[in-house]
Amino acid sequence: MKHLSHLSKDKKLKKLIDAQPAFVLEKTNKVYLRLCSSILSQQLSTKVAKILFRRFLELYNGKEPTLKQILNTPAETFRSIGFSNAKASYVHNVCSFFLENKITDAKLYKMSNEEVIELLTQIIGVGKWTVEMILMFTLGREDVFAMDDLGLKQSVIKLYNIKETDKKLLYQKIEKISVKWSPYRTYASRYLWNWKDGLPALQRSVPKNY
């Protein structure tokens, strides 16, 4: 695999790679639903997020709802299963935006990472980090590094023994390290997350909670 030989040039990262079985990036459909799931998982543990998303699907008899079905579900119904007021609103925002702009999975797959970020961050309640998770875990993009992800930053700081305390300089040092992993920064991120979380190799399902 090309990404393994490239990333293994980094001796510190190679130790993480050698300790974890290989994996492949997955691509999934219904991006709007993965985006809704990602919103629900924000500021929640993985366990709680999965429960919340399961309740969400149960509103539609366990099936994946369409954009219109979600839009036709009152915010009160979402709140009754544990959504916050904000998340109920954000989920509606996502579906409205997809319908109004006629966004399809095929359209998103044809766009560059930067174009996807620019498009989807127009949705109120959707930030850059959320879209980066979609790029990684739904669209299967190989070269994404979420600089604002706390877990990634902590992993890089620990692995490379970075002592910098100035936030701007710290950001620059982490970015400089991550650039060396391009065009396979998504794979590097996954190894770093798994290492931090003590996972042997299983995929980290941030936006896909079922």
N, C-alpha and C positions, 0 to 999 in steps of 0.2 A: 504493500500500500504506500502510495506516494507521501501521504501525510505523515506516516510513521517515520520514514527515513528523513523527512525534512525536520520534523519536530525533535527527533532524536539527536540532532546536531547540538541542541541545548542539553548539556550534560545533566543539569539539575532536573529539567523536565523529563529527561529520559528515564530517570529513576522512578518517576511516577508512572510513566508509560509501561515500563517493564513489570511493574507490580500489578497492572490491571489488564484483564483480557481485552481484546480489540472489540470495537463496536462500529456500527454503521449509523449514519444520520438518516432519520426517517422523514418522509414527506407525507402530509395528511391533507385531507380536503376540509371543506366548510371552515374556512379561515375565520369567518365571523364568530363561529361558535367557540373556536379555540381562543379568540380574543376575549369573548365574554368570560370564559373559564379563567383566563389569566387575570382579568379584573377581579373576579371573585376570590382568587387566591392571594391577592395583595394583603400584606400585613396579617396573614393567617398562617398557622402551621400547615404542613402538607396534609396531615390527618384531618384537620378541621375543614380545609379547603375541599377535600374529596367528599366529605359528608355534605357540605353545602351544595356542591355541584350535583351530587346524586339526588338531593332533594329537588334541585332545579329540573333535572331530567324527569323526575317522577311527576312533575306537573303536566308532562306531556306523555304520560303512560310509559315512561322509560325510553322513549324514542328521541332522536335528535330533532329538535324543533326547527322550523323554518324561520326566516327573518320575520315574516308577517305574524307567525304564531307568537313569537316573543314580544313583538310590538303590541299585539292585541292582549297581552297579559298585563293587567293593572299593576302598578307599582305596589299597591297594597298587598297583592298576592305574593309578590317577591319578598316583601318585608315580613310576611307571615311565616316564611320558611327560613328567616335568618339574615336576609339581605339588609345592609344599612340603607338609609335613604339615598346616600350618594351612589352606592353600587347599583341600586335599582334604577337610578337615573342613567348611570353610565352604560348599563346594558342596553337600555332603550336607545341611547345615543349611538352606540355602535351599529345597531340594526337600522336605524333611520339613515345613518350616513351611508351604509352599504347599499340600501335601496335607492336613495336619492342620487347617488353617484354611479349606480349600476356597476358596483364593484363585484367581480367574480374571482374565483380561485385562479382561473386561467390568466386573467389580467395581472394579478399579483405575482404569479410565477414568472411572468415575462419582464417584470420591472426589476431594476437594480435595488440593492439594499438601501441606498440613499433615497431612491424614489419611493420605496415602500414606507420608510420612516417619515419622509416629508408628507406623504399622503395621510397615513393613519394617525399621526400625531395631531392632525387637525380636529380629531374627535375629542370632545370634552371628556376628560377622565382617562385618556390614553396618553401616556408619556413615552419618552424614547425607550426607557428600559423595557416597558411592556412590549413594544414593537420589536425590540432586539430579541426578546424571548420567542416571539412569533417567528422571526427570521431563523432562529436556531432550531426550534423544536417543532415547527409546523411546516415551514418552507424548506427546511433542510439546507440552509446556506452554510457553506464551509468556512467563511472568513468573517466571523462576527466576534467582537470582544466588547462586552458591556462594561465600560469604564465605571459606571455608576453602581455596579453590583457590589455590595459590601463583601459578600463571600469571596468573590474573585479577588478583590483588593487585598483582603486579609490573607488569602492563600499566597498571592505573589509576594507580599511583604514578608511572610514567614519563610517561604521557600528561598527567597533571594536575600534574606536577612537585611532588609532595608531599614535603616535607622532614621531616615528623613522625617522631620516633624512638620515642616512647612507644607501646607496642603497643595499649593501650586507646584512646588518642586517634586513632591511625592507623586502627583498625577503625571508629571513629565517623565519621571523614572519608570513608572509602571507602563506608560505608553511606549517608551523606548524599548522596553523588554518585549512587550506584546507584538510590536511591529516585526520583530525577528521571526515570529511564528507565522506571519502572513505567507501564503494565502490559506492557512489552515487554523486560524485562531479559534474557531468554534470547537474543534477537537481539543485544542489546548485547554480551553475553558472547561470542557467536560472532565478532563483529567484532573484539573485543579479543584473543581467542585467535589468530585468523588473523593479525592485525597482529603479535603477539608472535612467532608461529612463521614469519612471512614467507610465509604461504600466500595465494595470490591470492583464493580464494573457496571452495575446496572444503570440504565439510562435515567437521567435526571428529568423528571416530567414536571416542569414548571407550569406551562400553560395547559397541559393536557391532564386533567385530574380524574380520569376514569378509565 
